[in-house]
Every structure is written in C-alpha cells, then in structure tokens.
C-alpha cells in the first residue's frame, strides 16, 4: 500500500475500478470535516494529501471516532467494506476502536495521549495494548516519542517522528495596515512585535495562559501584541476568551 487518503464517506469508487480501501478513524481533531457536503469534504488544509494519494489509486472512508460506540461497530465496518488497512488519530480516542481488528493499522499520537490520557490507569492500559498491536506509530516530536517509549519500551522501534508542517497561501488582497487599524494596533511597524497563537479555541489548549502573560508583557512593552487564530471549537470557552481579551 502506497499511502493514505482522506475522502468523504458517501463517495463510492467507480464500478470499473478496484483500489485498496483505507479506513481513517479520527477523533475530534476533524469533526467539521465530516459534516460538509461530499464535494467539499476535504477542506483546504487537507486537500493536497488526498489529491496525491488518490493519484496513487487509494480510496478512503473517514470516520469520526466520537460517533462510534464500540470496537465491534468498527470490526463490522471493516468486514463489510473489506478494508485493507486503517489509520487512527490519537492512541486512545481512535486506537481503542481498532483493538483486535484483523487488518494492519497505524497510530498517530496526539498531545492529549501523553499529556492527559496517560494519567488514567484504564486509558493507559488500553493505549499500551493498541500500541502493541499497531504496525507503526507516528509522533510529531522527539519529546512525545521519548515519553511514549518510557511508558511502553517495547514499542520504541515502531515509533517514528514526523514533524508537523504547514502550507500557507497568502492572500493577495490582505491589507496589513487596515488590519492593524481595525484591531486598534499602532501601525508603526518598525517597533511592532506581533506573536501568533494558532489553535482551536478549547480549554485544553489553554490560550488564556498566554493572554495573561502577554497582557503583563504589553504593559511593560506596548509594542508587543498577541494574535489568536483558530476555530471556535468550544463555543462557551470562546466567549470566555473574547470577554477576557476585551478586558
């Protein structure tokens, strides 16, 4: 198998084509991806990967792990759709559903795995089982790999580090000075220092910590500003962030 592809669950391959099918079990990382119309099922952040892998002849069904009740449900899906392989995002949230499955699968670590779920004895046990069954695991940083290897030493050789990257598409119509003016930020760019925090607004990301830190820093150095860019994943917490920023 040459790779993985992300496409819409409602799409079916042409009758004359027989490609390997890949199931990608996702946690809440990409729930919005599953709710959009079929032709736009892959948003701009993920379009390059599917296009590249579609060209290699792969078909994928994208599944939100939060919408699955048990590993049995996934086992039935694997049997019915005759999947060749699976890829789960998050060792616990997605991986738990692949325990005992009859096809090879890989795991992508999430920060929650090591920072939160590992503290729960039951989740720790499940993650260890999943990691033992997985063909490979991907961590985004060496630190995450080392922390995981410290908990599950036998899995060290199957954990690979693949650093995250981004592709930017600058807007030709974006006016930096108008943006600064609308944000109430002085446009003297020679003395301007803007830091960007890119994250979905949810409590576990703790953006309010940086809001407090930058607030204190801004009082001492008025040229320092913090910008937060990301979707309102948690509406209630988003309101809390906006209210604090206003103050």
FENZI-V278325 format. One line per field, one symbol per residue. ss: DSSP state (~ for helix, > for strand, _ for the rest). burial: 1 if it has 9 or more other ideal C-beta (glycine too) atoms within 8 Angstrom, else 0. A space follows every 10 residues. Layout:
# FENZI-V278325
ss=???
burial=???
This chain:
# FENZI-V278325
ss=__________ __________ >>>>>>_~~~ ~~~~___~~~ ______~~~~ ~~~~~___>> >>>>~~~___ ~~~~~~~~~~ ~___>>>>>_ ____~~~~__ ___>>>>>__ ~~~~~_~~~_ ~~~~~~~~~~ ~~~__>>>>_ _~~~~~~~~~ ~_~~~~~~>> >_________ _____~~~~~ ~~______~~ ~_>>>>>>__ __~~~_~~~~ ~~~~~~~~~~ ___>>>>>>_ ____~~~~~~ ~~~~~~_
burial=0001111000 0000000001 1111111101 1011000000 1110011011 0111010111 1111100100 1011101100 1010111111 1111111110 1010111111 0111001100 0011011111 1111011111 0001101110 0100110110 1000000000 0000000011 1000100000 0100101000 1000001101 1001001100 0001110101 0011001101 1001000
